[in-house]
Amino acid sequence: MKNLIEISKIVTKRKVKKIEIFDEYYLKHKNSKFNEFYAALSANKFKNDRDAATYLYQSTPTDPKYRQLKSRFKKRLLNNLFFLDVNVPSAANYERASYSCNRDWTLVQILLSYGATQTAVSHAKQILTTALKFKFANIIVNCARILRANASENGDEKAFLLYHEHVTKYSKVLDAEVQSEELFQRVKLSYFKPPYDLEQIEANCESLVRLSETFDSPIIFYNMFLVWILRYEMVHEYEIMLEICDQADMYIEKNPDFYHEEKLIIFHTKRMLAYLHLKDYKKGKVNAERCLNAYPEGSSTWFSFMEYYLLLAIHTEQYIQAMAIYNQATSNSKFKKLDSVHKEKWALYEAFLNYIINYIQQDNLILQRQQKKRFNNQKFLDKSPNYGKDLRIFNVLIYILQVLFLLEKRNYTGASEKIDRLKNLANRQLKKDEYYRPIQFIRLLQALKKANYQTDEMRTTEKYRKNLESQNFAYRGALYQLEVIPYEKLWDFLLARLTK
């Protein structure tokens, strides 16, 4: 009762007239700008403030009405963070415990700031019990410090020594976790910036191993596994990547309290990436069937995993399965809520699959039946892509596929015009280090055009084909690395069609 009295005094003095949140009851009342804003935001209708202001008030972002609504809307959303439902089936115990401990630790700080020491201490003891089970070092240190101070005030030497032991032990663990995060972040910084300093990366990996041998912390172990995975991914040693993913799985199995869904999803996705580069569809399919049940269907991670699964099927010529994967992803109710970049990627997958169905596998009746709707070839050919700097690969892939479609029609004039655009892109806009492989493919197309599409008249193609093969396909999710069909295979398809 003493705790309730303390809390009620704070609430009585500082209570608000209304707690502004978005709950089910509130969202049922549609005639509200807040609800309109929330619904449109959830449906990914806005890219920026200008879109939102135009949609809500037919005004500019500087309009006072929009600025006031945005400010109050943000406050309402932040309030909701204190009332998230962590008991949904998809939430793992580790994640529930992490959310609850961090939320309740905030309450302890509020109670202390208003002098409700007794209630704060009682609450800190409960949090500490959970934090010790899941080894949340930062929460343990924070709670133990408060409890140590309270024991000192009350002259309780036994409790003081107990909490002091927690502070001493987990302060070292916390320092080690911070160090492990730094080591991971340093490796991540160099992830997309070859050439790599492999000696330094190796040193970071070994440092993480030593930390994991000294401190029993899930954060340290996860950072260690991720750094080793990245290290071998950088040098294309995918078999070893898979071994490390297996070790991470074993760690999770042996430590079920530390099961972290987000980290597990990363390991599953990295495993699929390895199978993609090893062109091992059989094991990739087994991995997909095991993992997809663990993902919340329709989540961003689910769509990301499905992309790797689709690419694996296409690269290994499992086209019926590829079409089934495409249909499963795009028929999901949450597909419409994807941002424009991801939708554009899936549109490219559809276009390439259509090329495969109609020309490469034109006699495959099962594959044709998988096609849910007729692809509008002419609409695709009329497209004039003009994506910005970060999305230039879309321009490249669309023009390349347009060339392939036009050559099927023996429209050499149209194909030449698209090849000239690709040449312009290669010469003026594509960085040679990032776009090395697509540039080599464009040079092959230029040689084909120069030979008037007579394959036996082509020159210099061997050089560009060797250049392609000298740098292996490597896709880590960066857009500029995307190859829906590997360029070598695409070139072989093209030659086969021209000599038919």
ROMARKE-549984 format. One record per residue: x negated, y negated, z of N, C-alpha, C in turn. Coordinates in steps of 0.02 Angstrom, whole numbers, plus 50000, padded with zeros to 5 digits. Each point is the difference from the previous one (the first is absolute). Example, Ala and Ser with C-alpha at 12.3 -4.5 7.8 and 13.67 -1.06 7.14 Angstrom:
493405028450390500454994150000499554994050000 500184994749964499584994150003500394994550037 
END
This chain:
499595006150000500414993950000499574993750000 499425000350034499564994150002499794998049929 499865005049959499804998649931500574996649961 500615002450010500584997149966500114992850022 499884998750064500094993150025499494995449967 499375002449996499484995949968500184998449928 500215005249963500164999049929500594995449991 500525000950041500614996049993499864992650013 499534998550046499834993050014499694996749939 499555003849966499684997349940500514998849946 500435005149988500504999549947500504994550013 500194999250064500494994850017499734993149986 499364998950016499694993549990499864998649926 499825005349963499754999049932500445003049946 500605002150019500415003649952500204995649940 500105003249944500234996649940500745001449991 500344995549965500725000849991500155006049955 499555001449953500135005449953499345002949975 499965006649999499405003349973500115001049926 499594996749960500095000349928499605005749969 500355005249979499695005749968500445002349942 499735004749961500405003249948500165007150024 500615001150023500215006850017500565002049952 500235006250007500515002549954500644995950004 500194998050060500614996150008499954993449963 499424996750008499914993549969500005000649924 499665005249973499935000749928500655001949965 500505002250039500655001649970500374993749979 499824994350029500324993749983499604996749944 500265000649940499634998249940499984992449986 500474996350026500064992949982499514995850041 499375001149989499484996450037499394999349956 499684994150003499394999049962499445004550025 500005001450068499515004650027500075006949968 500615002449996500125006649971499835000149926 500174994649966499854999449928499245000249990 499654996350042499264999849997499725006950014 500255003250052499765006650020500115005349946 500605000049971500175005049949499564999149938 499914993649979499604998749940499265001750012 499764998450060499315001450017499885007650001 500475003750029499945007350003500015003149930 500354996749954500055002649931499444997649956 499494996750030499414997649962500194995149945 500484995750014500214995249949499564993849997 499574999150050499604993950003499265001649993 499654996049960499275000449996499684994350039 500374994550008499734994250034500564995750027 499824994450034500494995550029500444996849947 499724998849941500404996849948500595004649980 499865006549994500545004749984500544999950054 499795000150062500475000350056500424993650004 499674994249994500364993650005500514999349943 499805002149940500464999749943500595004650010 499875006050024500535005050010500504997750054 499754997250054500434998450058500334993249995 499624995049974500274993250001499954996449933 499765003549948499884996849936499584993650009 499475000950041499584994250017499275002049996 499564995450020499285001450002499825002150071 499405003050008499795002250067499924994450051 499954993849977499934994450047500674997550027 500555002849975500664998050023500065001450075 500204994950040500055000950074500465005950019 500535001149962500465005550017499645006749993 499625000849947499645006449990499455000850053 499644994650014499455000550049500265001750069 500574997150019500295001550066500255007350002 500335002249946500245006949998499425004950004 499464998749963499425004450000499695000550069 499944994350035499714999950067500425004150049 500654998949999500455003650046500045007449981 499985001549936500025006949976499385003850023 499424996849996499385003250022500025001550074 500274995350040500055001050072500465005950015 500555000549964500475005450010499685006849983 499625000149945499655006249981499495002150053 499624995150025499505001650051500335002750063 500584997250018500375002550059500165007449991 500155002049939500195007049986499435004950015 499384997649998499445004450012500015003150070 500354996650047500045002650068500555005350007 500395001049946500565004750005499995005249944 499415001649975499955005049947500195006950027 500325004049958500205006750020499425004849986 499635001850052499435004549992500195007250012 500635001350011500225006950013500275003549938 499904996849941500225003149938499565006149988 500265005149966499635006349991499324999149966 499934995049957499374999149963499444997250043 500174997450059499494997050043499665005350043 499345000649996499635005050039499924997550072 499865004850045499934998250071499464994750010 499435000749964499454995450007500224992949982 500374999549945500234993449977500524997050048 500465004350024500494997650049499664997550062 499515003950024499654998150061499614993549991 499684999349941499624993949985500464993950000 500565000549966500474994449998500264998450070 500215005150037500294998950067499494996950047 499395002549998499484997350045499844992749984 499944998549936499844993049981500574995350015 500625002349987500584995850017500054998950075 499925005450039500064999550073499424996150030 499415000449969499444996050024500154992549992 500344998349947500214993049991500484997950056 500455004550019500464998550055499614999050066 499495004050011499594999350061499684993050002 499744997749943499694993449998500514994550013 500615000849974500534995150012500184999950074 500075005950029500175000550072499474996750043 499375001249984499454997050039500004992449993 500134997649939499984992849989500554996350039 500535003650018500554997050039500005002250073 499435003150021499935001650071500355006250023 500255004149955500345006350020499485005550005 499544999350048499435004450005500205007250016 500455000850047500195006750021500295004049942 500444996949962500305003349942499485001449947 499544995249989499475000949951499565006050017 499835000550064499575005650023500365006749991 500645000150019500395006249992500035002149927 500104995249957500035001349928499335002249973 499464996950024499325001749977499825007250018 500245002450058499875007050019500325004849951 500614998549979500355004349952499645000049932 499804994049979499654999549935499345003850003 499644999550056499355003250007500065007649993 500535002950027500095007249995500055002249927 500394996449961500065001649928499354998649963 499694994350016499384998149965499445005150012 499965002750060499495005150015500125006449960 500635001949992500165006049962499784999449927 500114994149970499844999049930499334996549988 499654998550055499334996849997500014993349964 500494995850018500014993149974499534995850042 499374999749981499484997050042500154992750018 500234996149951500134992950014500574999150051 500515004149995500574999650048499775002450069 499615005450001499755002750064499604994750037 499534996749965499584994950031500434994250026 500474997749959500424994350020500425001650062 500335005849999500435001950056499585001550063 499445003549991499585001750058499714993850033 499864994949962499744993750030500534996850045 500615000049977500544997150040500105004150064 500015006649991500115004450058499414999850049 499394999249973499414999350044500054993650041 500214994649967500074993650036500545000550053 500555003449986500545000950049499775004250059 499615005349985499745004250054499544996050045 499614995649970499554995750040500404995450046 500534997149973500434995650040500315003650059 500175006449989500335003850053499525003950044 499354999449987499515003550041500015007649990 500235002349942500055007249986499365002249963 499505002250040499365001649971500035006149954 500405005050018500065006049959500274998449931 500534995949998500294998049935499524995649962 499654995650037499514995649968499475004049963 499725005150033499485004149970500265003949939 500625002550005500305003749945500064995549937 500294994150010500104995549943499354997149975 499514999050046499344997749979499675005249955 500095006450017499725005449959500304999949930 500664998849996500324999549934499724994149960 499924994350033499744994149966499305001349974 499575002950043499315001349981499955004949941 500375005650006499975005249949500274997649933 500604997050002500334998449937499764993449970 499654995850039499684994249970499465002249951 499645005450020499485002749955500335003249938 500565003550012500355003049943500254994549953 500284994750029500254994449959499444996849960 499424999050031499434997249963499805004649942 500015006550013499835004949948500514999949944 500644999250016500534999649949499914993849957 499834994550032499884993749962499405001049953 499495003450025499415001449958500195004549941 500415005150014500205004649946500424996449947 500414995350021500404996149953499544995749956 499494997150030499534996049961499645004249947 499785006050021499655004449953500455002049942 500625001650016500495001749948500114994149953 500094994050029500154994149960499424998149955 499385001150023499414998449959499975004749939 500165006350011500025004749943500564998249953 500584998150028500574998249958499854993849958 499604995450028499814993949962499635001749936 499595005250002499605001849941500365005049955 500605002150019500365005349966500104998449925 500194993849985500134998149931499434995849970 499405000350031499464995849977499365004049986 500015004349950499385003549982499514995149969 499355001550001499695006150026500005000150076 500075006050029500075000650072499325000750034 499974997350060499415001150042500125006450039 499885005749967500165006550028499615001450064 499404997350004499605001050061500344996850060 500264994049991500344996650055500675003450015 500355002049948500645003550010499895006550038 499475003649982499825006350035499854998550073 499654994650013499834998150070500644998650039 500474996649968500644998650033500385006450016 499985004749953500335006550010499705003650060 499345000150004499665003550055500144996550067 500044993449999500164996350061500695001950026 500475000949954500685002050019500015007150028 499595004449973499965006850027499754999750072 499484996050012499734999450069500524997250048 500384995149977500534997150043500535005350016 500185004149949500525005250011499755005450048 499345001150002499725005050045499964997550072 500024993350007499934997150067500684998250030 500464997749958500644997550025500585003849969 500465002350043500595003749977500564995049985 499974997249940500484994849981500285001549931 500665000449992500285001349934499824994549950 499944993950022499834994549955499315001249970 499525002050042499325001449976500005005849951 500365005350017500025005949956500314998349933 500554996250000500324998249937499544995749957 499674995250031499544995749963499425004149972 499775004950038499455004349977500215004049938 500595003250003500235003949943500094995649938 500294994150009500144995649943499354997649968 499504998350041499374997649972499655005549960 500005006150026499685005549964500385001549934 500664999550002500395001049939499824994749948 499974993750021499824994649954499295001049973 499555002150044499305000949979499955005049942 500365005650005499955005049947500454998349940 500514996250011500414997649944499584995349956 499594995850031499604995349962499525003449952 499765005950018499525003549957500335005949964 500675000150001500395004949961499885007250022 499865001150063499925006850026500655002150033 500475001949958500695001050022500105006450039 499595005149987500055006250039499844998650074 499504996050012499814998450069500554995650031 500284995649961500574996050024500555004550027 500165005349963500525004650021499825003550065 499365001750008499785003150062500104995450060 499864993649990500094995250055500744999150016 500414999849948500734999750011500245006050040 499715005949986500175006050039499804999250073 499414997150011499774998950069500464995250037 500234994949964500474995250030500655003550019 500245004449956500605003950014499915004350063 499425003250005499865004350058499994995950064 499724994049997499994995650059500714998450022 500434998549953500704998350016500365006150029 499875005949972500315006150026499785001550071 499374998850015499745001350067500194994650050 500194994249976500174994350043500684997249980 500545003950011500664997849977500234993450031 499744998450060500204993650030499754994149960 499465001149961499714994549961500255000049928 500515003949985500285000349932500204992949979 499694997649948500124993149975500225000549928 500654999049988500285001149934499654995849946 499874993750016499684995649950499335002749978 499605002350048499335002849984500075006549962 500485004250020500105006449966500204998949927 500404995049988500214998349931499384997949959 499554996250031499394998049965499595006249980 499945004850047499625006149985500335004049944 500675000550003500365003749947499904996649932 500044993450000499924996349937499305000749972 499504999750045499305000949978499895007049973 500345004950030499955006849975500295000549929 500574996649989500305000149934499554996449950 499674994650022499534996549956499425004749980 499775004050047499465004849984500235005249949 500605002650010500275004949952500094996949931 500194993649998500074996549936499345000049962 499464998350034499354999549967499705006949986 500195004950039499765006849987500445003549949 500564996749981500485002849953500265006950024 500145000350064500245006250030500744999350017 500415001349949500724999150009500295005150050 499765006249998500285005250042499954998350074 499404998150022499914998150070500344993350015 499994995649951500334993550009500745000850011 500315004649964500715001350008500165002750069 499575004750024500095002850067499954994450052 499504995749991499924994350046500614995449998 500264998849940500584995549993500625002950035 500125006449988500595003150030499965000250076 499395000650026499905000050073500074993050030 499784995149961499954993250028500634995849990 500345000949943500574995749986500545000550052 500085005850031500505000750053499844995850061 499354998350008499794996150058500084992549989 500084998049936500064992849985500744997950005 500124994050025500684997349994500154998749925 500485003749972500134999549928500234992949982 499694997349949500174993349978499574994650033 499545002050044499554995050031499454998249950 499644994750015499474997949954499465005449995 499855003450056499505005349998500245005949960 500655001450002500295005449961499914998649926 500164993949978499924998249929499265000249979 499564997850045499285000249984499775007249991 500225004450044499815007049994500285003049936 500634998249983500315002649939499624997749938 499704994150002499604997749943499395004549989 499655001750054499435004649994500235006849975 500565002350025500275006549980500184999949925 500314994649978500184999349929499384999849956 499504996050019499394999649961499645006749996 500005003750056499705006650000500355004649950 500664999849998500385004249953499854998049928 499974993549985499864997749932499295001849980 499514998850044499305001249983499855007449990 500415004450031499895007249992500495003149951 500364995649963500465002149946500595004150026 500184998750062500605003250028500594995249988 500204999449937500454994649980500725001050025 500225006250004500685001250026500044997850073 499485001950038499984997950070499934992450006 499614997149955499904992750002500674996449990 500395002449953500654996949987500465000950060 499965005850033500415001250060499804995450057 499354999050008499754995450052500234992949985 499934998049936500234993349981500744999150015 500415004849981500724999650012500174999750074 499645004050040500125000050072499864993250031 499454996949979499804993550028500484994449978 500144999749935500394994449974500745000650016 500235006050017500715000750018500124998850075 499464999150037500074998550071500354993350009 500454999650047500404993950010499574993950016 499405001150027499574994450019499524997849945 500055003449943499564998149944500134992849978 500634998050001500184993249977499704994650044 499805001950062499734995050046499244999349996 499695004049956499284999349991499844993249970 499404997550015499814993549971499865000849925 499954994449967499954999949926499385003749975 499454999650036499385003349978500095007649998 500295002750054500105007250003500525002249949 500524996149989500495001749949499685000149930 499544995349988499664999749936499575006249989 499685002450053499605006149995500455005949981 500575000550033500455005649985500294999449929 500094993949977500234999049931499465002449951 499374999050017499465002549958499995007650000 500115003050058500015007350004500565002749954 500574996650001500565002149957499804999649927 499674994549981499824999049930499505005349977 499505001550041499515005149982500325006949997 500455001450048500345006549998500435000649937 500304994549979500395000149938499565001649940 499404997149998499535001649945499835007450000 499885002750060499845007250006500595004349976 500604998350023500595004049983500145000049926 499964994149969500204999349930499475002049950 499365000050021499485001349951499525005750020 499785000050062499525005150021500355006550016 500594999550029500385006050019500694999949967 500014998349937500654999049967500425006349992 499675005950005500375006349994500205002950067 499854996450054500155002550067500714997950020 500485004549990500704998450013500144998850074 499645003750043500104999250073499794992950020 499444997849974499764993350016500494994749974 500265000949941500474995249972500634999550041 500225005750028500614999950041499884996450067 499374999650020499844996550063500114992549993 499984997549938500064992849987500724997850015 500084995550048500674998150021500324995049952 499594996049968500284994949954499534999149941 500274997849945499604998849941499564993950010 499365000749984499534994450006500074995649939 500044993550011500084995249945499314998249972 499805003749948499344998949971499924992949972 500514997649965499954993549968499944994450052 500375000650053499964995050053499304999850030 499715006050007499315000350027499514997049950 500095001349936499544997449949500054992449994 500584997350015500104992749995499714996350060 499805003850050499754996950062499344996549987 499934993950026499374996249994499734998850071 499625004750027499784999450069499544994150011 500094996650054499584994250015499904999650076 499755005550028499905000250073499384996150019 499994997750062499454996050025499375004050015 499524996750030499335002750010500005006750035 500385000650055499995006150040500395005849968 500394998549949500435005149969499825001249926 499394998349982499805000649929500025007149974 499935004850044500035006949976500685001649969 500534996550023500665001049970499994997749927 499684994449986499934997649931499645005349958 499465002650027499595004949964500405006449984 500315002850051500355006449992500614999349954 500354994450006500594999049957499784999449927 499484996049986499774999349931499745006749972 499645003750042499755006649977500585004549981 500505000350043500575004449985500394997549940 500044993549991500334997249940499625002249937 499345000150004499605002449943500175007249984 500055004150052500165007149989500685000949968 500494996350024500675000449971500014997749927 499654994649987499994997249931499645004749952 499475003350024499655004849957500445006149984 500445001850047500475005549986500474998149942 500154993549996500434997549947499604998449936 499345001050004499554998149945500054992549983 500144996350053500024992749993499314997350015 499555000349951499304998250012499914992550009 500434996149968499954992750009500164998150072 500555002850025500184998650070499485002550049 499725006049987499495002850044499374995650000 499824997549942499404995849994500094993650040 500604997249997500134993850037499935001150075 500235005850025499945001550072499275001450018 499635003349956499295001450012499614993550004 500174995149958499674993550002500124996650068 500615000850026500154997150066499595003450054 499935006649994499595003750048499274997849995 499764999049939499314997649990499904993350035 500484995649993499974993550031499985000650076 500415004550026499995001350073499325002550022 499735004849963499355003050019499444994949998 500024995549951499464995149991500054994150047 500604998250020500094993750036500255000750072 500365005250015500345000250065499815005950045 499755005449971499875006050040499275000150024 499915000350066499325000550027499705006949982 499394999949974499705006149974499905005350054 499844997850063499895005050052500655003250023 500544996050006500645002650024500375003949945 499994997449940500405002849945499565003749949 499475003150024499535003349955500355005349957 500395004450031500325005449963500524997549950 500474995650020500474997549949499654996249944 499454996650014499644996449947499725005049949 499745005650024499745005149953500565002849957 500595000950029500565002649961500214994849948 499994993750018500174994749952499505000049943 499365001150015499495000349946500155005849953 500235005650027500195005749958500574998149953 500504996450027500564997849958499774995249946 499514995750017499734995349950499665003849943 499635005350020499665004149949500515003549955 500555002150030500535003349961500324995149951 500124993950024500294994949956499524998349942 499354999550017499494998449949499985005449945 500155006250020500005005649952500675000849965 500444994850008500665000349969500405006250020 499885002050064500375005650031499875006749965 499425000349965499775006349971499475002950047 500185005250036499565002650053499325002249974 499985002549939499365002349973499554994349976 500274993950001499614994249979499734996050060 500155002350059499824996150060499255000350014 499724994550026499314999750020499974997450073 499465001450033499854997650069500475002850053 500475004249982500475002650051499655004550050 499495003649976499645004650046499684996150057 499754994149983499684995850051500504998050054 500594997649979500494997850050500315005850038 500065005749966500255006050035499515002150055 499354999749985499505001750050500004994950057 500104993749983500054994950052500585001550048 500565002149971500585001950041499825005650048 499685005149973499855005950040499444998750051 499624994649988499454998450047500264997250066 500604997449999500304997450062500675003550012 500005004350049500595004150012500604995850022 500595002549983500624997150025499984999850076 500164994350030500014999350073500554995250018 500525002650030500584995950019500115000350075 499974994250033500104999650072500594995650019 500434998849952500584995850014499924992949973 499384998049981499904993449972500284999949929 500384994949983500344999949935499535000649941 499434996750003499565000049941499725007049986 500065004750048499765006849990500535004749971 500614997549992500565004349981499915002849929 500075006549994500035003449935500575005050003 500554998549968500585004550002499815006649967 499674999649942499685005849968499264998249993 499555004350022499294998349994499824998149929 499574995149991499864997349934499715005349952 499605004650025499735005249957500575004249970 500475001950044500565004149978500454996149953 500094993550014500414995849957499714999449930 499334999549997499654999749935500095006549962 499955005550036500105006549967500715000849973 500484997750040500715000149977500074996149935 499704994050000500064995549943499705003149936 499405002850007499675003149943500415005949973 500265003950047500405005949980500624997949961 500314994550021500614997649967499834997149931 499434996549994499824997049936499805005149948 499735005650022499785005249952500515005349988 500604999050028500525005049994500295000049929 
END
